Amino acid sequence: MFGYIRTHRPELKVCEDETYKGIYCSLCKELGKRYGVMSRLFLSYDSTFLALALMALSEEKLCFNQKRCPFNPAKKCNFCTGEHDEIAYAADISVLLLYHKIRDNIKDSTLFKAILYRILLVLIIRSYKKAEKLRPDAAIIIKEYMQMQSDVEEKQSDSIDEAAEPTAILLGKLYSHNETDSDKKRVRERVGYCLGRWIYMIDAFDDIEKDRKSGNYNPFLLSGQDNYEKIKGDLLMTAGELAKAYDLLEIKKFGGITKNIVYDGLYYETLKVYERRKSDE
């Protein structure tokens, strides 16, 4: 995951911001408990949203306790009390995705960076094996769609839709985790699909100038669709489709936070990347 799924803090209530940070810190703690201290360094806002979105659909009550942060003992953080499968699931998925992301980075990097990524890959292989054992079904799905993503890139597809499809389908499957009701499952898959498409597109947009210089694969460059206004419009349209699907979810809690991310966070993150790329022109 890439770290683009963020809250828009100016529009969050103070209590909502504290709850969000509590889930973020709880996921950090869970990563450390399951995979060791180093795994905490790979905590992302994207994996936090995965945990938050799944917990928002559950009727289970959530309580927080304040404890000292392992990285900053002078600071107290809110942590979820009890065991929560959604947080454990997000931690496991983070490790599985990270492993494949590092492998992908090795292919796209210069010799020196590739060596560093190979060292990192060796360091997390035990964590990956553990996550693979804990979530065998998810591990198979992630491996399958990451390979599909690699195949699309290797054939140098100039289709934005084709390039974004594997990531979109993958997140659709990850976000419909453990849902047995067919109608609810379709809605959750749609939410994940739109989110995955948006993530792939905004990452490609953010990297467009870097990829132009390095020659790395970027569907916007191959298709000639490097009109930043149009890309921004496509991203906002995808975010709009996500919002439509989100409105069909039966949110049990954290509605203010999840709505803030879906409606405001993605919008402002799109504008932020757009302005960053416009400054390159």
KADAFEN-V874462 format. One record per residue. N is the residue number from 0. PHI is phi in whole degrees, 0 to 359 (999 if undefined). OMEGA is omega in radians with two decimals (999 if undefined). NEAR is the number of other ideal C-beta (glycine too) atoms within 8 Angstrom. Layout:
N_PHI_OMEGA_NEAR, N_PHI_OMEGA_NEAR
This chain:
0_999_-2.83_11, 1_242_3.06_8, 2_88_-3.12_8, 3_268_-3.05_12, 4_272_-3.03_14, 5_236_2.98_9, 6_283_2.96_11, 7_256_-2.93_12, 8_300_3.13_6, 9_301_-3.11_4, 10_261_-3.14_6, 11_271_2.97_13, 12_290_-3.12_6, 13_301_-3.12_6, 14_293_3.11_6, 15_291_3.10_12, 16_297_3.12_11, 17_294_3.10_9, 18_295_3.13_12, 19_300_3.13_13, 20_296_3.10_10, 21_296_3.10_13, 22_290_3.09_14, 23_301_-3.12_11, 24_292_3.11_12, 25_294_3.09_14, 26_293_3.08_16, 27_301_3.13_10, 28_296_-3.13_10, 29_294_3.09_12, 30_300_3.14_15, 31_295_-3.13_12, 32_293_-3.06_6, 33_274_-2.97_10, 34_230_3.10_12, 35_96_-3.03_6, 36_301_-3.04_6, 37_300_-3.10_8, 38_297_3.13_15, 39_295_-3.13_11, 40_291_-3.08_5, 41_255_3.05_9, 42_298_-3.13_11, 43_224_3.06_10, 44_293_-3.13_10, 45_294_3.13_12, 46_290_3.07_14, 47_296_3.12_15, 48_294_3.09_10, 49_301_3.12_14, 50_297_-3.11_16, 51_298_-3.10_14, 52_296_3.13_11, 53_290_3.12_13, 54_292_-3.13_15, 55_296_-3.12_14, 56_268_-3.11_10, 57_260_3.11_9, 58_274_-3.13_4, 59_299_3.13_6, 60_286_-3.09_4, 61_235_3.10_8, 62_237_-3.14_7, 63_238_2.98_10, 64_236_3.10_7, 65_271_3.05_7, 66_221_-3.13_7, 67_284_3.13_8, 68_288_3.13_10, 69_300_-3.12_8, 70_271_3.14_4, 71_219_-3.06_5, 72_302_3.14_6, 73_282_-3.07_4, 74_250_3.06_7, 75_257_-3.14_6, 76_237_3.03_11, 77_274_3.09_12, 78_232_3.08_12, 79_295_3.06_12, 80_273_3.10_6, 81_80_-3.14_5, 82_260_-3.14_4, 83_227_-3.09_12, 84_297_-3.13_6, 85_298_3.13_10, 86_288_3.10_14, 87_297_3.13_11, 88_298_3.13_13, 89_298_3.10_15, 90_295_-3.13_15, 91_295_3.13_13, 92_296_3.12_15, 93_302_-3.12_16, 94_292_3.14_17, 95_298_-3.14_15, 96_292_-3.13_10, 97_299_3.14_11, 98_304_-3.12_14, 99_288_3.09_11, 100_296_3.13_9, 101_295_3.10_12, 102_299_3.11_9, 103_293_3.14_11, 104_295_3.12_11, 105_301_-3.12_11, 106_291_-3.02_7, 107_263_-3.01_8, 108_255_3.02_9, 109_291_-3.06_5, 110_304_-3.09_6, 111_296_3.13_6, 112_295_3.12_9, 113_298_3.10_11, 114_296_3.12_8, 115_298_3.12_8, 116_294_3.10_12, 117_295_3.08_9, 118_297_3.12_8, 119_298_3.13_9, 120_298_3.11_12, 121_296_-3.09_7, 122_292_-3.08_7, 123_256_-3.05_14, 124_299_3.13_9, 125_294_3.10_6, 126_296_3.12_12, 127_298_-3.14_12, 128_299_3.12_8, 129_293_3.13_11, 130_297_3.12_15, 131_297_3.12_10, 132_288_-3.12_6, 133_287_-3.08_7, 134_231_-3.06_11, 135_299_-3.13_8, 136_295_3.13_6, 137_296_-3.14_12, 138_298_3.13_11, 139_294_-3.14_8, 140_297_-3.13_11, 141_297_3.12_14, 142_299_-3.12_9, 143_297_-3.06_8, 144_280_3.02_13, 145_291_3.07_12, 146_292_3.08_8, 147_299_3.11_10, 148_298_3.12_12, 149_297_-3.14_10, 150_297_3.13_8, 151_298_-3.10_12, 152_288_-3.13_10, 153_293_3.12_6, 154_274_3.06_6, 155_57_3.12_7, 156_298_3.11_10, 157_260_3.13_7, 158_262_3.10_8, 159_298_-3.12_11, 160_299_-3.13_6, 161_294_-3.11_9, 162_294_-3.08_12, 163_275_-3.01_13, 164_300_-3.11_11, 165_301_3.12_11, 166_294_3.14_13, 167_297_-3.14_14, 168_295_-3.14_11, 169_302_-3.13_14, 170_293_3.05_13, 171_300_3.13_15, 172_288_-3.13_11, 173_290_-3.11_13, 174_280_3.08_14, 175_263_3.14_10, 176_311_3.02_8, 177_65_3.11_3, 178_274_-3.10_8, 179_257_3.11_4, 180_288_-3.01_6, 181_297_-3.13_5, 182_292_3.13_6, 183_295_3.13_9, 184_297_3.13_11, 185_298_3.14_8, 186_295_-3.13_11, 187_294_3.07_14, 188_297_3.13_12, 189_294_3.09_11, 190_300_3.14_15, 191_297_3.14_15, 192_299_-3.13_12, 193_297_3.13_14, 194_295_3.12_12, 195_298_3.10_15, 196_296_3.13_13, 197_298_-3.14_13, 198_299_-3.12_15, 199_297_-3.08_12, 200_293_-3.09_14, 201_288_3.08_14, 202_293_3.10_10, 203_295_3.10_13, 204_296_-3.13_14, 205_297_-3.09_9, 206_267_-2.93_10, 207_299_-3.14_13, 208_287_3.09_8, 209_298_-3.14_8, 210_289_3.09_13, 211_297_-3.12_8, 212_282_-3.06_6, 213_275_-3.08_7, 214_85_3.09_4, 215_293_-3.10_8, 216_298_3.02_8, 217_207_-3.05_11, 218_297_3.12_15, 219_295_-3.14_12, 220_289_-3.11_10, 221_293_-3.11_10, 222_276_-3.08_9, 223_78_-3.12_6, 224_269_3.11_9, 225_256_3.00_8, 226_280_-3.00_6, 227_296_3.11_11, 228_296_-3.13_6, 229_292_3.13_8, 230_297_3.10_14, 231_301_3.12_11, 232_297_3.12_8, 233_296_3.12_10, 234_294_3.14_13, 235_291_3.08_10, 236_294_3.10_8, 237_296_3.08_12, 238_297_3.09_14, 239_294_3.08_8, 240_296_3.08_9, 241_298_-3.13_14, 242_298_3.11_10, 243_298_3.13_8, 244_291_3.13_12, 245_302_-3.11_11, 246_296_3.13_6, 247_270_3.14_7, 248_286_3.07_11, 249_265_-3.09_5, 250_284_-3.11_9, 251_264_3.13_7, 252_202_-3.12_8, 253_61_-3.10_11, 254_300_-3.14_8, 255_296_-3.11_9, 256_286_-3.10_14, 257_295_3.12_13, 258_294_3.11_9, 259_301_-3.13_14, 260_292_-3.07_15, 261_292_-3.05_12, 262_270_-3.07_9, 263_256_-3.06_11, 264_302_-3.13_13, 265_293_3.13_14, 266_296_-3.08_11, 267_288_3.07_9, 268_292_3.07_12, 269_298_3.12_13, 270_296_-3.13_9, 271_297_3.12_8, 272_293_3.11_12, 273_301_-3.14_12, 274_294_3.12_8, 275_296_3.14_9, 276_286_3.11_13, 277_297_-3.14_8, 278_291_3.11_6, 279_280_-3.05_6, 280_287_999_5
